[in-house]
Amino acid sequence: MEHPELALTLPVKIPYEVLEEHLREKLVGEMIKKEKDDGSARNYAQILDAGLHHSDKPEFDLALIVTFQTLTTLFKNKQGAAVFHLKMELQEELQQIFISEFEVEGKTNNWLGDTLLETLLNNWMHDKIKQKMNFDFMPQIEEKLMEVNEKLEDKIEAKEGIELSGRLNDLHLSQIEAGPTHLWVHVSIRGNAVIELNKLHM
């Protein structure tokens, strides 16, 4: 007997703290540089910390707060912060979440020069952050799909006397949504499943 295909969409909740920890590992210690005409680079600042939360600007999704320390001779060891307002998009065919637009706010009390800082931060965002915040979920999705199918082949006991078997044919990201404290990732699932009753409790 051929069983009809099932289609289901599950929302996955990812706290911003989880993404924040991931970004800290990638960003802390990173240098903000200014390229020279001869191809060399001058270090202007070093990243000390990074935080992530929901953006208060309606046209953006997330706000990345970067704390840095300057390395220039004139303003050495001064600390400042910048807020990057980010718009996130899902490229469904590649299963990647990436930054499509951003806006930067520098907070320096004018000791570095807001115009120079904004230029450097914009360049740094284009070169580094957009790459580091490009989340590729396809390898993890394929790995989890194989794990689930291996379990379903041997049947999963959902409860005493109730077993679940079947196969997942497709598992992919279909939508993302930035909430106040979490990033919601909607996962669409297609496959076949059979529930087998081995014991009746009546």
Backbone as CSV, one residue per row, in Angstrom:
resi,resn,N_x,N_y,N_z,CA_x,CA_y,CA_z,C_x,C_y,C_z
1,MET,0.846,-1.199,0.000,0.000,0.000,0.000,0.885,1.254,0.000
2,GLU,0.604,2.171,-0.915,1.391,3.399,-0.999,0.811,4.447,-0.055
3,HIS,1.664,5.005,0.764,1.220,5.984,1.750,1.378,7.401,1.194
4,PRO,0.412,8.272,1.441,0.494,9.644,0.933,1.635,10.416,1.590
5,GLU,2.190,11.358,0.833,3.290,12.172,1.357,2.763,13.184,2.365
6,LEU,3.532,13.359,3.425,3.183,14.323,4.456,3.991,15.600,4.255
7,ALA,3.376,16.736,4.549,4.066,18.028,4.475,3.836,18.768,5.780
8,LEU,4.925,19.260,6.365,4.844,19.899,7.674,5.875,21.026,7.752
9,THR,5.497,22.136,8.376,6.434,23.234,8.619,6.585,23.442,10.117
10,LEU,7.833,23.377,10.590,8.127,23.532,12.015,8.927,24.809,12.249
11,PRO,8.507,25.654,13.194,9.312,26.827,13.545,10.415,26.445,14.535
12,VAL,11.645,26.825,14.219,12.788,26.572,15.093,13.193,27.902,15.729
13,LYS,13.265,27.922,17.057,13.567,29.146,17.793,15.048,29.171,18.182
14,ILE,15.779,30.191,17.693,17.206,30.335,18.000,17.398,31.607,18.821
15,PRO,17.713,31.494,20.107,17.922,32.700,20.932,19.082,33.535,20.392
16,TYR,18.958,34.845,20.510,20.037,35.717,20.047,21.333,35.467,20.809
17,GLU,21.221,34.968,22.052,22.430,34.664,22.822,23.279,33.604,22.128
18,VAL,22.620,32.649,21.458,23.343,31.588,20.752,24.103,32.174,19.562
19,LEU,23.425,33.021,18.785,24.082,33.673,17.653,25.180,34.618,18.132
20,GLU,24.927,35.284,19.253,25.901,36.219,19.825,27.194,35.499,20.198
21,GLU,27.067,34.351,20.833,28.250,33.573,21.217,29.038,33.142,19.985
22,HIS,28.311,32.734,18.942,28.948,32.322,17.688,29.724,33.492,17.067
23,LEU,29.124,34.683,17.088,29.777,35.856,16.504,30.975,36.310,17.322
24,ARG,30.878,36.206,18.647,32.016,36.585,19.493,33.257,35.759,19.134
25,GLU,33.055,34.467,18.927,34.175,33.595,18.577,34.833,34.042,17.276
26,LYS,34.033,34.573,16.357,34.555,34.964,15.055,35.120,36.384,15.028
27,LEU,34.585,37.266,15.903,34.904,38.688,15.772,35.921,39.224,16.772
28,VAL,35.894,38.750,18.013,36.774,39.314,19.042,38.241,39.126,18.627
29,GLY,38.978,40.216,18.642,40.372,40.190,18.203,40.563,40.633,16.767
30,GLU,39.479,40.731,16.011,39.535,41.160,14.608,40.015,42.612,14.515
31,MET,40.822,42.901,13.496,41.341,44.249,13.273,40.494,45.001,12.247
32,ILE,40.210,46.269,12.547,39.592,47.164,11.568,40.728,47.932,10.912
33,LYS,40.895,47.751,9.604,42.064,48.273,8.906,41.673,49.273,7.827
34,LYS,42.653,50.093,7.461,42.500,50.989,6.317,43.577,50.635,5.300
35,GLU,43.123,50.261,4.100,44.055,49.877,3.055,44.749,51.113,2.477
36,LYS,46.061,50.966,2.228,46.838,52.046,1.616,46.976,51.805,0.116
37,ASP,47.404,52.842,-0.596,47.541,52.736,-2.051,48.581,51.703,-2.460
38,ASP,49.605,51.495,-1.623,50.665,50.543,-1.972,50.293,49.097,-1.639
39,GLY,49.057,48.879,-1.176,48.607,47.524,-0.877,48.757,47.124,0.574
40,SER,49.498,47.905,1.347,49.640,47.609,2.772,48.409,48.107,3.522
41,ALA,48.320,47.769,4.800,47.152,48.153,5.596,47.598,48.718,6.938
42,ARG,46.823,49.652,7.456,47.097,50.244,8.761,45.973,49.861,9.710
43,ASN,46.336,49.327,10.864,45.337,48.947,11.863,44.826,50.191,12.594
44,TYR,43.512,50.382,12.574,42.909,51.524,13.263,42.268,51.125,14.584
45,ALA,41.751,49.910,14.651,41.062,49.490,15.875,41.014,47.968,15.946
46,GLN,40.786,47.467,17.167,40.651,46.030,17.397,39.325,45.768,18.108
47,ILE,38.627,44.719,17.678,37.325,44.381,18.253,37.516,43.752,19.632
48,LEU,36.830,44.302,20.629,36.895,43.789,22.001,35.705,42.904,22.350
49,ASP,34.535,43.232,21.810,33.332,42.477,22.171,32.265,42.697,21.105
50,ALA,31.262,41.812,21.107,30.147,41.920,20.164,28.873,41.459,20.850
51,GLY,27.788,42.151,20.595,26.482,41.789,21.143,25.439,41.818,20.038
52,LEU,24.339,41.107,20.241,23.309,41.006,19.207,21.935,41.077,19.842
53,HIS,21.062,41.891,19.269,19.671,41.928,19.720,18.785,42.399,18.569
54,HIS,17.488,42.474,18.830,16.535,42.898,17.810,16.722,44.387,17.526
55,SER,16.691,44.781,16.255,16.874,46.182,15.890,15.631,46.997,16.232
56,ASP,15.855,48.228,16.698,14.728,49.119,16.987,14.295,49.910,15.752
57,LYS,14.941,49.649,14.619,14.544,50.283,13.363,13.665,49.315,12.579
58,PRO,12.449,49.725,12.216,11.493,48.795,11.606,11.939,48.204,10.276
59,GLU,12.827,48.898,9.558,13.261,48.384,8.257,14.394,47.367,8.371
60,PHE,14.871,47.126,9.611,15.943,46.156,9.830,15.491,45.075,10.809
61,ASP,16.264,43.987,10.868,15.915,42.840,11.712,16.740,42.783,12.995
62,LEU,18.061,42.854,12.859,18.963,42.673,13.991,19.856,43.893,14.176
63,ALA,20.368,44.037,15.388,21.352,45.082,15.683,22.589,44.416,16.271
64,LEU,23.712,44.581,15.608,24.996,44.055,16.073,25.779,45.192,16.711
65,ILE,26.075,45.065,18.003,26.826,46.098,18.722,28.275,45.644,18.853
66,VAL,29.177,46.426,18.297,30.599,46.088,18.310,31.350,47.102,19.172
67,THR,32.068,46.611,20.183,32.927,47.457,21.016,34.372,47.280,20.557
68,PHE,35.078,48.386,20.382,36.445,48.295,19.862,37.377,49.252,20.602
69,GLN,38.667,49.015,20.413,39.717,49.860,20.996,40.603,50.365,19.873
70,THR,40.854,51.669,19.863,41.653,52.244,18.780,43.135,51.934,18.959
71,LEU,43.841,51.905,17.818,45.268,51.576,17.823,46.107,52.670,17.182
72,THR,45.485,53.795,16.824,46.239,54.884,16.200,47.105,55.599,17.243
73,THR,48.145,56.263,16.783,49.067,56.952,17.699,48.372,58.056,18.481
74,LEU,47.524,58.816,17.809,46.883,59.966,18.438,45.805,59.560,19.436
75,PHE,45.042,58.529,19.110,43.932,58.122,19.975,44.099,56.683,20.457
76,LYS,45.294,56.305,20.827,45.571,54.922,21.197,44.848,54.533,22.487
77,ASN,44.312,53.299,22.485,43.642,52.688,23.643,42.337,53.379,24.045
78,LYS,41.763,54.182,23.158,40.436,54.734,23.404,39.395,53.700,22.979
79,GLN,38.309,53.616,23.735,37.263,52.653,23.398,36.062,53.355,22.775
80,GLY,35.441,52.671,21.846,34.237,53.176,21.191,33.318,52.020,20.855
81,ALA,32.163,52.347,20.317,31.196,51.315,19.946,30.502,51.717,18.659
82,ALA,30.038,50.726,17.941,29.272,50.958,16.720,28.103,49.985,16.699
83,VAL,26.985,50.453,16.180,25.797,49.606,16.050,25.530,49.391,14.564
84,PHE,25.501,48.122,14.162,25.167,47.764,12.788,23.724,47.263,12.763
85,HIS,22.853,47.971,12.076,21.475,47.510,11.893,21.445,46.645,10.630
86,LEU,20.972,45.416,10.778,21.089,44.418,9.719,19.723,43.945,9.237
87,LYS,19.599,43.790,7.935,18.419,43.156,7.338,18.834,41.774,6.856
88,MET,18.179,40.734,7.377,18.543,39.362,7.048,17.589,38.794,5.996
89,GLU,18.130,37.989,5.102,17.310,37.328,4.087,17.722,35.870,3.962
90,LEU,16.780,35.064,3.507,17.023,33.645,3.264,17.122,33.416,1.766
91,GLN,18.244,32.852,1.340,18.391,32.420,-0.045,18.005,30.944,-0.072
92,GLU,16.742,30.707,-0.415,16.168,29.379,-0.195,16.836,28.293,-1.031
93,GLU,17.197,28.604,-2.276,17.789,27.573,-3.129,19.152,27.124,-2.627
94,LEU,19.888,28.012,-1.941,21.197,27.662,-1.382,21.131,27.339,0.102
95,GLN,19.953,27.567,0.725,19.761,27.331,2.154,20.758,28.132,2.986
96,GLN,20.902,29.407,2.654,21.815,30.292,3.364,21.076,31.531,3.854
97,ILE,21.391,31.954,5.075,20.868,33.198,5.623,21.990,34.229,5.568
98,PHE,21.707,35.388,4.992,22.767,36.368,4.778,22.251,37.784,5.033
99,ILE,23.186,38.749,5.110,22.855,40.159,5.283,22.628,40.779,3.910
100,SER,21.430,41.296,3.679,21.136,41.928,2.393,21.335,43.445,2.448
101,GLU,21.098,44.050,3.623,21.286,45.496,3.794,21.790,45.769,5.205
102,PHE,22.489,46.902,5.377,22.929,47.289,6.718,23.087,48.800,6.808
103,GLU,23.077,49.275,8.030,23.303,50.694,8.314,24.126,50.771,9.588
104,VAL,25.123,51.654,9.621,26.032,51.709,10.763,25.882,53.026,11.513
105,GLU,25.946,52.934,12.835,25.963,54.110,13.703,27.236,54.045,14.542
106,GLY,28.104,55.054,14.417,29.326,55.098,15.210,29.141,55.963,16.441
107,LYS,29.747,55.542,17.558,29.669,56.317,18.798,31.093,56.517,19.316
108,THR,31.677,57.659,19.014,33.093,57.854,19.327,33.381,59.101,20.144
109,ASN,32.376,59.925,20.425,32.589,61.224,21.096,33.554,62.105,20.301
110,ASN,33.602,61.858,18.983,34.381,62.672,18.037,35.897,62.570,18.203
111,TRP,36.397,61.639,19.031,37.850,61.600,19.199,38.561,60.844,18.088
112,LEU,37.842,60.094,17.261,38.488,59.453,16.116,38.098,60.162,14.824
113,GLY,36.970,60.835,14.837,36.482,61.457,13.607,35.384,60.595,13.036
114,ASP,34.144,61.046,13.158,33.004,60.215,12.780,33.011,59.826,11.308
115,THR,33.448,60.733,10.438,33.444,60.446,9.004,34.407,59.321,8.673
116,LEU,35.625,59.404,9.217,36.617,58.356,8.992,36.139,57.038,9.574
117,LEU,35.606,57.080,10.792,35.137,55.864,11.443,34.035,55.203,10.627
118,GLU,33.081,55.993,10.169,31.966,55.426,9.408,32.459,54.768,8.126
119,THR,33.437,55.401,7.470,34.005,54.823,6.252,34.684,53.493,6.544
120,LEU,35.495,53.466,7.608,36.200,52.237,7.972,35.227,51.127,8.352
121,LEU,34.207,51.478,9.133,33.238,50.476,9.569,32.422,49.943,8.401
122,ASN,32.066,50.814,7.470,31.343,50.361,6.281,32.186,49.397,5.460
123,ASN,33.462,49.735,5.281,34.356,48.845,4.537,34.535,47.521,5.260
124,TRP,34.676,47.593,6.585,34.851,46.378,7.380,33.618,45.498,7.289
125,MET,32.438,46.118,7.319,31.201,45.356,7.196,31.145,44.638,5.854
126,HIS,31.465,45.346,4.783,31.434,44.740,3.453,32.419,43.579,3.352
127,ASP,33.617,43.761,3.900,34.680,42.775,3.721,34.607,41.609,4.697
128,LYS,34.166,41.871,5.937,34.288,40.859,6.985,32.956,40.366,7.533
129,ILE,32.156,41.303,8.055,30.958,40.901,8.787,29.953,40.187,7.900
130,LYS,29.725,40.696,6.699,28.742,40.062,5.819,29.144,38.624,5.513
131,GLN,30.459,38.392,5.454,30.947,37.035,5.221,30.779,36.170,6.463
132,LYS,31.083,36.727,7.637,31.018,35.957,8.872,29.577,35.690,9.310
133,MET,28.629,36.532,8.881,27.232,36.324,9.235,26.444,35.684,8.095
134,ASN,27.151,35.013,7.197,26.509,34.234,6.143,26.384,32.802,6.658
135,PHE,25.197,32.447,7.127,24.998,31.153,7.775,24.567,30.110,6.746
136,ASP,25.397,29.099,6.553,25.113,28.017,5.608,24.619,26.804,6.395
137,PHE,23.322,26.532,6.301,22.729,25.448,7.073,22.641,24.133,6.296
138,MET,22.957,24.140,4.995,22.761,22.957,4.171,23.531,21.726,4.680
139,PRO,24.830,21.832,5.018,25.538,20.640,5.515,24.897,20.047,6.766
140,GLN,24.466,20.904,7.712,23.825,20.407,8.931,22.472,19.777,8.625
141,ILE,21.738,20.373,7.688,20.427,19.833,7.317,20.578,18.443,6.714
142,GLU,21.531,18.290,5.797,21.745,16.987,5.161,22.180,15.941,6.185
143,GLU,23.021,16.348,7.128,23.480,15.426,8.172,22.317,14.975,9.054
144,LYS,21.473,15.920,9.475,20.334,15.584,10.328,19.306,14.741,9.588
145,LEU,19.140,14.998,8.294,18.204,14.215,7.491,18.618,12.753,7.460
146,MET,19.915,12.501,7.303,20.420,11.127,7.297,20.224,10.468,8.659
147,GLU,20.485,11.212,9.740,20.330,10.658,11.091,18.879,10.273,11.373
148,VAL,17.958,11.160,11.010,16.537,10.885,11.257,16.071,9.687,10.447
149,ASN,16.491,9.594,9.186,16.075,8.475,8.342,16.623,7.146,8.852
150,GLU,17.836,7.159,9.397,18.398,5.932,9.977,17.557,5.457,11.157
151,LYS,17.087,6.395,11.977,16.247,6.035,13.124,14.876,5.548,12.676
152,LEU,14.324,6.194,11.651,12.999,5.804,11.172,13.012,4.426,10.522
153,GLU,14.135,4.043,9.921,14.241,2.717,9.310,14.109,1.621,10.360
154,ASP,14.647,1.874,11.562,14.586,0.887,12.646,13.338,1.043,13.507
155,LYS,12.512,1.998,13.177,11.294,2.324,13.924,11.630,3.041,15.240
156,ILE,10.875,4.058,15.512,11.026,4.841,16.734,9.824,4.584,17.626
157,GLU,10.084,4.194,18.873,8.986,3.975,19.813,8.611,5.322,20.430
158,ALA,7.484,5.873,19.980,7.028,7.157,20.493,6.472,7.022,21.899
159,LYS,5.853,5.891,22.171,5.249,5.594,23.464,5.074,4.090,23.521
160,GLU,4.903,3.542,24.703,4.745,2.094,24.816,3.595,1.615,23.934
161,GLY,3.939,0.715,23.019,2.936,0.158,22.124,2.712,0.959,20.860
162,ILE,3.416,2.084,20.707,3.248,2.925,19.518,4.610,3.144,18.864
163,GLU,4.747,2.710,17.617,6.002,2.848,16.879,5.794,3.693,15.627
164,LEU,6.833,4.450,15.301,6.790,5.333,14.139,7.892,4.933,13.169
165,SER,7.528,4.783,11.904,8.512,4.473,10.867,8.199,5.313,9.629
166,GLY,9.163,5.370,8.712,8.949,6.146,7.494,10.250,6.684,6.947
167,ARG,10.132,7.751,6.186,11.326,8.347,5.585,11.061,9.819,5.268
168,LEU,12.050,10.666,5.597,11.986,12.072,5.221,12.672,12.248,3.870
169,ASN,11.951,12.818,2.921,12.502,13.014,1.581,13.118,14.399,1.396
170,ASP,12.647,15.346,2.176,13.137,16.716,2.012,13.019,17.467,3.329
171,LEU,14.047,18.232,3.640,14.080,19.049,4.851,14.797,20.341,4.488
172,HIS,14.086,21.466,4.486,14.737,22.705,4.067,14.156,23.917,4.781
173,LEU,14.966,24.989,4.828,14.528,26.249,5.419,13.603,26.954,4.441
174,SER,12.468,27.433,4.935,11.499,28.070,4.051,11.237,29.532,4.391
175,GLN,11.585,29.959,5.616,11.305,31.339,6.016,12.103,31.681,7.273
176,ILE,12.482,32.951,7.414,13.106,33.425,8.652,12.341,34.650,9.145
177,GLU,12.364,34.835,10.457,11.650,35.955,11.063,12.377,36.366,12.340
178,ALA,12.654,37.654,12.471,13.356,38.166,13.650,12.348,38.600,14.702
179,GLY,12.330,37.898,15.829,11.453,38.254,16.931,12.174,39.127,17.940
180,PRO,11.511,39.507,19.019,12.128,40.377,20.027,13.358,39.773,20.696
181,THR,13.343,38.454,20.936,14.460,37.810,21.644,15.031,36.606,20.906
182,HIS,14.383,36.199,19.812,14.799,35.002,19.089,14.735,35.233,17.581
183,LEU,15.548,34.470,16.869,15.421,34.373,15.422,14.634,33.100,15.128
184,TRP,13.512,33.247,14.422,12.686,32.099,14.060,13.082,31.617,12.672
185,VAL,13.383,30.333,12.564,13.706,29.714,11.283,12.662,28.634,11.021
186,HIS,11.909,28.796,9.944,10.853,27.839,9.617,11.430,26.731,8.736
187,VAL,11.249,25.499,9.172,11.776,24.333,8.472,10.615,23.554,7.864
188,SER,10.650,23.371,6.550,9.616,22.602,5.853,10.086,21.165,5.670
189,ILE,9.199,20.233,5.993,9.528,18.810,5.956,8.536,18.094,5.052
190,ARG,9.048,17.213,4.196,8.196,16.362,3.356,8.689,14.931,3.490
191,GLY,7.763,14.008,3.556,8.156,12.613,3.690,6.955,11.705,3.871
192,ASN,7.241,10.470,4.262,6.202,9.472,4.508,6.379,8.921,5.911
193,ALA,5.280,8.647,6.570,5.351,8.108,7.929,4.181,7.167,8.187
194,VAL,4.451,6.156,9.014,3.427,5.185,9.414,3.495,5.015,10.924
195,ILE,2.355,5.076,11.581,2.261,4.804,13.013,1.693,3.403,13.195
196,GLU,2.418,2.580,13.939,2.012,1.186,14.159,1.653,0.974,15.630
197,LEU,0.460,0.456,15.870,0.007,0.138,17.229,0.304,-1.322,17.525
198,ASN,1.150,-1.572,18.520,1.493,-2.939,18.908,0.776,-3.377,20.175
199,LYS,0.122,-2.437,20.831,-0.579,-2.754,22.074,-1.728,-1.768,22.230
200,LEU,-2.871,-2.272,22.657,-4.034,-1.421,22.871,-4.277,-1.237,24.360
201,HIS,-4.461,0.014,24.766,-4.786,0.321,26.157,-6.236,0.796,26.193
202,MET,-7.133,-0.108,26.541,-8.567,0.210,26.501,-9.219,-0.153,27.827
